[in-house]
Amino acid sequence: AQSVTQPDIHITVSEGASLELRCNYSYGATPYLFWYVQSPGQGLQLLLKYFSGDTLVQGIKGFEAEFKRSQSSFNLRKPSVHWSDAAEYFCAVGAKQAGTALIFGKGTTLSVSS
Amino acid sequence: EPEVTQTPSHQVTQMGQEVILRCVPISNHLYFYWYRQILGQKVEFLVSFYNNEISEKSEIFDDQFSVERPDGSNFTLKIRSTKLEDSAMYFCASRVEGEQYFGPGTRLTVT
């Protein structure tokens, strides 16, 4: 079955501390991988994506993610968290075929403490 | 920067009523999608659309749902007879080069 697992429902990080959000996927085809961020009442903003090539990808707002095929993982990292990073983060997987759906994880809520 | 737009931002309707949610995808995109997010839950795929046809649909997308591209710019989702459990945020997306761009969503409240 195709699925995305985000094992951490809620994470609290101190401002300035580093962050890692975990994502594991199960997908039958070559995966396209994404991280989206959602602030309360807002839409989904793409942070970064991985299609192929370099397994470490850089995104907006200082985020990066590393694709590890052997572990079926695509973890999101940030070296120093800012209070404005508090939001919900969704990992998603899709295929190269254009009509196919994105499959989302259940999300991780990030709180930032001062 | 081009963006996907959706109207209305919030729709309140009574159970059994028909609703139409509207989306304007990014102009040079060819693939369009609807997703929904029930409060506190994950984003779920409903349907994808290309060349005036449904490409793929989920189990959620039953006979109560339909999609249409009535003109060159709009993409609509119709729910024929709304149920309480249809209350959710509905997101439209359009795709180019592997990336789906999401609109801000329409919050549908069924009372």
Interface residues (C-beta under 8 A of the other chain):
Chain A: Y32 F34 Y36 Q42 G43 L44 Q45 L46 K49 F51 F90 A92 G94 K96 A98 G99 T100 A101 L102 I103 F104 G105 K106 G107
Chain B: L30 Y31 Y33 Y35 Q41 K42 V43 E44 F45 S48 Y50 S55 E56 S58 F91 R95 G98 E99 Q100 Y101 F102 G103 P104 G105
